[in-house]
Amino acid sequence: MVLPYNLDNRNFPTQSTNVLLARTFEVQIEKSINEIVVFNIGKDNNDIGKVTKVEEQIVEIQTARTHPFYLNIDHIKTMHQV
């Protein structure tokens, strides 16, 4: 195996994950219900919170101040679980 940039294993500590990806982005988000996530790299404070519901292209997240916030799935660019 050839590592990028001619790095050796000591400088390239990758770890394989056991995360299985869903068929659609909506299903992947549904797998994160009751988990804290960061959408769109946290560009806006309302993009960080606990996923409470996914229904008909709308994701409901609960922010740190326990306010519900709604995002259209088509407007989500990235998702990272915390």
N, C-alpha and C positions, 0 to 999 in steps of 0.2 A: 504494500500500500504506500502510495506517495502522498505525503502530507503537503498542504499548501505552503507556499513561501519557504520551502525547504526547511521547515521546522522539524525538530525531533519530538518524540512523545512527551518529553519533560516540559516542553514549551507549548504543547498543544493538548491540554487536558480536556478531552471531550468525554462525555458520558452518554451512553445510550439511555433512552427513556422508555418506559413501558406505556406511554400515553397513546391510546388509540384514537385516531381521528374519526369523526363521524362523516357521514355522506354529505351533509350540508352544514353550512355555517350555523343555521338556526338550531339544528340538533346539537351541534357542538356547544352552543351557548346554553341550551337546555340542560346539558350535562353539568353545567356550572351553577345550577340553582342552589341557593344557600351558601355559595362560596363568594369570597371577595375577589373582584376582578378589576383590572384597569383596561378601559377601552380607549382606543386612539392615543395610546402612550400618555394618558393623563393630561392631555392638552388643556382640558377644562376640568375644574374641580368636580363637576357633576358627572364626569366620565369614570369616577372611581367609586365603587360601592359594592354592596352585596346584591347579587342577582336574586330577585324574588319571584319573577314571573316572566314567561315568554309566551306571547300569544299573538297570532296573526301579524307577524313581522314587527311587533313592538316588544322591546325588552324593558321591563320595569326593574330599576335598581334602587336600593335604599342607600342614601348617602350617609356620611359620618354623622350628620345632624338628624338622622332618621327621617329625612324628607324623601318622598318618592320622586323619582326622576324617570322620564320615559325617553327611550332612544329608538329610532327606526333602524332596523337591522341593516338596511341599505346604506345608512350613514356611518356604520361602524367599519373602520379600516383595520384595526388590530384588536386583539384580546389577549390579555395575559392574566393568569391566575396568580394570586398573591399567596 
